[in-house]
Each structure stands twice: as structure tokens, then as C-alpha cells.
């Protein structure tokens, strides 16, 4: 279980567009590992919710993660079948249904 850091270096503050002070947890201390299959699977499983939440938050680490995912996806040059499978997993379709559709 992860605990909330009490070390001030793990946080940053900024003034938002409404003039309010926001405190943000600094992601660099808790990184996403593209080589860790569990991290990638979690991103795929939560992609739609993350995208919807972050689409208007242009200057965030989370938005960068979404852009990176799309960039890596394009670089992977997936076959049509693999692209279909990935899209269905993002949509949270069970494997049995994906297999049936294939």
C-alpha cells in the first residue's frame, strides 16, 4: 500500500486560471513504466476514463501519458487484427467476446 508523502519536494503548487492555489502531487516520484506489462494493462483498462478526465487538462502529466500512449500505438504499426483487439480491450470487452468477433 502506498502512503501519501509528507515530503514537500513531492508536491508543487501553482495558481490556476481562477486565481486559486492548487497543490499537485509530483508524478516524477511515482513513474509510469512503459516496460512494465502491469502498468500498460492498467492504462489500457482505464484509458477511456483517463482520456475523458484529461481531455481538457492540457498541461498535465496525465495528458502527456495519453499522448505518449497514442504515439507508441502509432509507432507499433499494429496489424488490423491487433488494432481491433486493442480497441476492444480499451472498450472493456471481455476476451471471449473479442474471440467470438474475430
PyMOL CGO cylinders between C-alpha atoms (Angstrom):
from pymol import cmd
from pymol.cgo import CYLINDER

trace = [
    CYLINDER, 0.00, 0.00, 0.00, 1.27, 3.44, -0.91, 0.3, 1, 1, 1, 1, 1, 1,
    CYLINDER, 1.27, 3.44, -0.91, 1.17, 6.17, 1.68, 0.3, 1, 1, 1, 1, 1, 1,
    CYLINDER, 1.17, 6.17, 1.68, 0.77, 9.84, 0.95, 0.3, 1, 1, 1, 1, 1, 1,
    CYLINDER, 0.77, 9.84, 0.95, 4.13, 11.56, 1.04, 0.3, 1, 1, 1, 1, 1, 1,
    CYLINDER, 4.13, 11.56, 1.04, 4.66, 14.22, 3.66, 0.3, 1, 1, 1, 1, 1, 1,
    CYLINDER, 4.66, 14.22, 3.66, 7.87, 15.40, 1.96, 0.3, 1, 1, 1, 1, 1, 1,
    CYLINDER, 7.87, 15.40, 1.96, 7.28, 18.85, 0.43, 0.3, 1, 1, 1, 1, 1, 1,
    CYLINDER, 7.28, 18.85, 0.43, 9.60, 18.05, -2.52, 0.3, 1, 1, 1, 1, 1, 1,
    CYLINDER, 9.60, 18.05, -2.52, 6.96, 15.61, -3.80, 0.3, 1, 1, 1, 1, 1, 1,
    CYLINDER, 6.96, 15.61, -3.80, 4.46, 18.43, -4.33, 0.3, 1, 1, 1, 1, 1, 1,
    CYLINDER, 4.46, 18.43, -4.33, 4.23, 21.54, -6.41, 0.3, 1, 1, 1, 1, 1, 1,
    CYLINDER, 4.23, 21.54, -6.41, 1.87, 24.49, -6.26, 0.3, 1, 1, 1, 1, 1, 1,
    CYLINDER, 1.87, 24.49, -6.26, 0.53, 26.75, -8.95, 0.3, 1, 1, 1, 1, 1, 1,
    CYLINDER, 0.53, 26.75, -8.95, -2.12, 29.38, -9.43, 0.3, 1, 1, 1, 1, 1, 1,
    CYLINDER, -2.12, 29.38, -9.43, -4.89, 28.12, -11.73, 0.3, 1, 1, 1, 1, 1, 1,
    CYLINDER, -4.89, 28.12, -11.73, -6.88, 30.18, -14.23, 0.3, 1, 1, 1, 1, 1, 1,
    CYLINDER, -6.88, 30.18, -14.23, -9.38, 31.12, -11.49, 0.3, 1, 1, 1, 1, 1, 1,
    CYLINDER, -9.38, 31.12, -11.49, -6.59, 32.55, -9.32, 0.3, 1, 1, 1, 1, 1, 1,
    CYLINDER, -6.59, 32.55, -9.32, -6.81, 29.67, -6.85, 0.3, 1, 1, 1, 1, 1, 1,
    CYLINDER, -6.81, 29.67, -6.85, -3.78, 27.89, -5.43, 0.3, 1, 1, 1, 1, 1, 1,
    CYLINDER, -3.78, 27.89, -5.43, -3.59, 24.24, -6.50, 0.3, 1, 1, 1, 1, 1, 1,
    CYLINDER, -3.59, 24.24, -6.50, -1.32, 21.67, -4.91, 0.3, 1, 1, 1, 1, 1, 1,
    CYLINDER, -1.32, 21.67, -4.91, -0.27, 18.83, -7.20, 0.3, 1, 1, 1, 1, 1, 1,
    CYLINDER, -0.27, 18.83, -7.20, 1.46, 15.57, -6.40, 0.3, 1, 1, 1, 1, 1, 1,
    CYLINDER, 1.46, 15.57, -6.40, 4.64, 15.44, -8.49, 0.3, 1, 1, 1, 1, 1, 1,
    CYLINDER, 4.64, 15.44, -8.49, 4.46, 12.43, -10.81, 0.3, 1, 1, 1, 1, 1, 1,
    CYLINDER, 4.46, 12.43, -10.81, 8.22, 12.09, -11.26, 0.3, 1, 1, 1, 1, 1, 1,
    CYLINDER, 8.22, 12.09, -11.26, 8.37, 10.41, -7.85, 0.3, 1, 1, 1, 1, 1, 1,
    CYLINDER, 8.37, 10.41, -7.85, 5.77, 7.84, -8.92, 0.3, 1, 1, 1, 1, 1, 1,
    CYLINDER, 5.77, 7.84, -8.92, 6.53, 6.99, -12.53, 0.3, 1, 1, 1, 1, 1, 1,
    CYLINDER, 6.53, 6.99, -12.53, 4.72, 5.03, -15.19, 0.3, 1, 1, 1, 1, 1, 1,
    CYLINDER, 4.72, 5.03, -15.19, 6.92, 2.27, -16.64, 0.3, 1, 1, 1, 1, 1, 1,
    CYLINDER, 6.92, 2.27, -16.64, 6.19, 1.52, -20.31, 0.3, 1, 1, 1, 1, 1, 1,
    CYLINDER, 6.19, 1.52, -20.31, 8.17, -1.72, -19.98, 0.3, 1, 1, 1, 1, 1, 1,
    CYLINDER, 8.17, -1.72, -19.98, 6.02, -2.99, -17.11, 0.3, 1, 1, 1, 1, 1, 1,
    CYLINDER, 6.02, -2.99, -17.11, 3.10, -5.01, -18.55, 0.3, 1, 1, 1, 1, 1, 1,
    CYLINDER, 3.10, -5.01, -18.55, 1.01, -4.33, -15.45, 0.3, 1, 1, 1, 1, 1, 1,
    CYLINDER, 1.01, -4.33, -15.45, 1.36, -0.57, -15.92, 0.3, 1, 1, 1, 1, 1, 1,
    CYLINDER, 1.36, -0.57, -15.92, 0.42, -0.79, -19.60, 0.3, 1, 1, 1, 1, 1, 1,
    CYLINDER, 0.42, -0.79, -19.60, -2.52, -3.10, -18.87, 0.3, 1, 1, 1, 1, 1, 1,
    CYLINDER, -2.52, -3.10, -18.87, -3.79, -0.71, -16.20, 0.3, 1, 1, 1, 1, 1, 1,
    CYLINDER, -3.79, -0.71, -16.20, -3.52, 2.20, -18.67, 0.3, 1, 1, 1, 1, 1, 1,
    CYLINDER, -3.52, 2.20, -18.67, -5.44, 0.27, -21.33, 0.3, 1, 1, 1, 1, 1, 1,
    CYLINDER, -5.44, 0.27, -21.33, -8.11, -0.75, -18.80, 0.3, 1, 1, 1, 1, 1, 1,
    CYLINDER, -8.11, -0.75, -18.80, -8.56, 2.86, -17.68, 0.3, 1, 1, 1, 1, 1, 1,
    CYLINDER, -8.56, 2.86, -17.68, -7.86, 4.64, -20.97, 0.3, 1, 1, 1, 1, 1, 1,
    CYLINDER, -7.86, 4.64, -20.97, -11.39, 5.90, -21.70, 0.3, 1, 1, 1, 1, 1, 1,
    CYLINDER, -11.39, 5.90, -21.70, -11.92, 7.28, -18.20, 0.3, 1, 1, 1, 1, 1, 1,
    CYLINDER, -11.92, 7.28, -18.20, -8.46, 8.89, -18.19, 0.3, 1, 1, 1, 1, 1, 1,
    CYLINDER, -8.46, 8.89, -18.19, -8.95, 10.37, -21.63, 0.3, 1, 1, 1, 1, 1, 1,
    CYLINDER, -8.95, 10.37, -21.63, -12.34, 11.82, -20.71, 0.3, 1, 1, 1, 1, 1, 1,
    CYLINDER, -12.34, 11.82, -20.71, -10.97, 13.25, -17.46, 0.3, 1, 1, 1, 1, 1, 1,
    CYLINDER, -10.97, 13.25, -17.46, -7.81, 14.68, -19.04, 0.3, 1, 1, 1, 1, 1, 1,
    CYLINDER, -7.81, 14.68, -19.04, -9.02, 15.92, -22.44, 0.3, 1, 1, 1, 1, 1, 1,
    CYLINDER, -9.02, 15.92, -22.44, -9.45, 19.48, -21.15, 0.3, 1, 1, 1, 1, 1, 1,
    CYLINDER, -9.45, 19.48, -21.15, -6.38, 19.41, -18.85, 0.3, 1, 1, 1, 1, 1, 1,
    CYLINDER, -6.38, 19.41, -18.85, -3.76, 20.20, -21.45, 0.3, 1, 1, 1, 1, 1, 1,
    CYLINDER, -3.76, 20.20, -21.45, -0.77, 20.93, -19.22, 0.3, 1, 1, 1, 1, 1, 1,
    CYLINDER, -0.77, 20.93, -19.22, -0.73, 17.82, -17.03, 0.3, 1, 1, 1, 1, 1, 1,
    CYLINDER, -0.73, 17.82, -17.03, 1.42, 14.74, -16.62, 0.3, 1, 1, 1, 1, 1, 1,
    CYLINDER, 1.42, 14.74, -16.62, -1.64, 12.56, -17.20, 0.3, 1, 1, 1, 1, 1, 1,
    CYLINDER, -1.64, 12.56, -17.20, -2.36, 14.20, -20.54, 0.3, 1, 1, 1, 1, 1, 1,
    CYLINDER, -2.36, 14.20, -20.54, 1.25, 13.55, -21.53, 0.3, 1, 1, 1, 1, 1, 1,
    CYLINDER, 1.25, 13.55, -21.53, 0.73, 9.87, -20.67, 0.3, 1, 1, 1, 1, 1, 1,
    CYLINDER, 0.73, 9.87, -20.67, -2.27, 9.73, -23.01, 0.3, 1, 1, 1, 1, 1, 1,
    CYLINDER, -2.27, 9.73, -23.01, -0.29, 11.45, -25.81, 0.3, 1, 1, 1, 1, 1, 1,
    CYLINDER, -0.29, 11.45, -25.81, 2.59, 9.00, -25.27, 0.3, 1, 1, 1, 1, 1, 1,
    CYLINDER, 2.59, 9.00, -25.27, 0.20, 6.04, -25.48, 0.3, 1, 1, 1, 1, 1, 1,
    CYLINDER, 0.20, 6.04, -25.48, -1.17, 7.29, -28.80, 0.3, 1, 1, 1, 1, 1, 1,
    CYLINDER, -1.17, 7.29, -28.80, 2.35, 7.94, -30.10, 0.3, 1, 1, 1, 1, 1, 1,
    CYLINDER, 2.35, 7.94, -30.10, 3.58, 4.47, -29.12, 0.3, 1, 1, 1, 1, 1, 1,
    CYLINDER, 3.58, 4.47, -29.12, 0.44, 2.92, -30.56, 0.3, 1, 1, 1, 1, 1, 1,
    CYLINDER, 0.44, 2.92, -30.56, 1.11, 4.58, -33.92, 0.3, 1, 1, 1, 1, 1, 1,
    CYLINDER, 1.11, 4.58, -33.92, 4.80, 3.60, -33.81, 0.3, 1, 1, 1, 1, 1, 1,
    CYLINDER, 4.80, 3.60, -33.81, 3.86, -0.04, -33.13, 0.3, 1, 1, 1, 1, 1, 1,
    CYLINDER, 3.86, -0.04, -33.13, 2.33, -0.38, -36.61, 0.3, 1, 1, 1, 1, 1, 1,
    CYLINDER, 2.33, -0.38, -36.61, -0.21, -2.88, -35.30, 0.3, 1, 1, 1, 1, 1, 1,
    CYLINDER, -0.21, -2.88, -35.30, -1.88, -5.23, -37.74, 0.3, 1, 1, 1, 1, 1, 1,
    CYLINDER, -1.88, -5.23, -37.74, -5.59, -4.70, -38.32, 0.3, 1, 1, 1, 1, 1, 1,
    CYLINDER, -5.59, -4.70, -38.32, -6.37, -7.64, -36.02, 0.3, 1, 1, 1, 1, 1, 1,
    CYLINDER, -6.37, -7.64, -36.02, -4.17, -6.37, -33.20, 0.3, 1, 1, 1, 1, 1, 1,
    CYLINDER, -4.17, -6.37, -33.20, -5.62, -2.87, -33.58, 0.3, 1, 1, 1, 1, 1, 1,
    CYLINDER, -5.62, -2.87, -33.58, -9.11, -4.40, -33.34, 0.3, 1, 1, 1, 1, 1, 1,
    CYLINDER, -9.11, -4.40, -33.34, -8.15, -6.32, -30.19, 0.3, 1, 1, 1, 1, 1, 1,
    CYLINDER, -8.15, -6.32, -30.19, -6.61, -3.23, -28.57, 0.3, 1, 1, 1, 1, 1, 1,
    CYLINDER, -6.61, -3.23, -28.57, -9.67, -1.13, -29.36, 0.3, 1, 1, 1, 1, 1, 1,
    CYLINDER, -9.67, -1.13, -29.36, -11.96, -3.77, -27.88, 0.3, 1, 1, 1, 1, 1, 1,
    CYLINDER, -11.96, -3.77, -27.88, -9.83, -4.01, -24.71, 0.3, 1, 1, 1, 1, 1, 1,
    CYLINDER, -9.83, -4.01, -24.71, -9.98, -0.23, -24.33, 0.3, 1, 1, 1, 1, 1, 1,
    CYLINDER, -9.98, -0.23, -24.33, -13.76, -0.61, -24.59, 0.3, 1, 1, 1, 1, 1, 1,
    CYLINDER, -13.76, -0.61, -24.59, -13.54, -3.21, -21.77, 0.3, 1, 1, 1, 1, 1, 1,
    CYLINDER, -13.54, -3.21, -21.77, -14.89, -6.01, -23.94, 0.3, 1, 1, 1, 1, 1, 1,
    CYLINDER, -14.89, -6.01, -23.94, -14.24, -9.49, -22.43, 0.3, 1, 1, 1, 1, 1, 1,
    CYLINDER, -14.24, -9.49, -22.43, -11.72, -11.68, -24.23, 0.3, 1, 1, 1, 1, 1, 1,
    CYLINDER, -11.72, -11.68, -24.23, -14.41, -14.28, -25.01, 0.3, 1, 1, 1, 1, 1, 1,
    CYLINDER, -14.41, -14.28, -25.01, -16.44, -11.68, -26.90, 0.3, 1, 1, 1, 1, 1, 1,
    CYLINDER, -16.44, -11.68, -26.90, -13.34, -10.46, -28.77, 0.3, 1, 1, 1, 1, 1, 1,
    CYLINDER, -13.34, -10.46, -28.77, -12.52, -14.02, -29.82, 0.3, 1, 1, 1, 1, 1, 1,
    CYLINDER, -12.52, -14.02, -29.82, -16.10, -14.55, -30.97, 0.3, 1, 1, 1, 1, 1, 1,
    CYLINDER, -16.10, -14.55, -30.97, -15.99, -11.34, -33.04, 0.3, 1, 1, 1, 1, 1, 1,
    CYLINDER, -15.99, -11.34, -33.04, -12.71, -12.35, -34.63, 0.3, 1, 1, 1, 1, 1, 1,
]
cmd.load_cgo(trace, "trace")
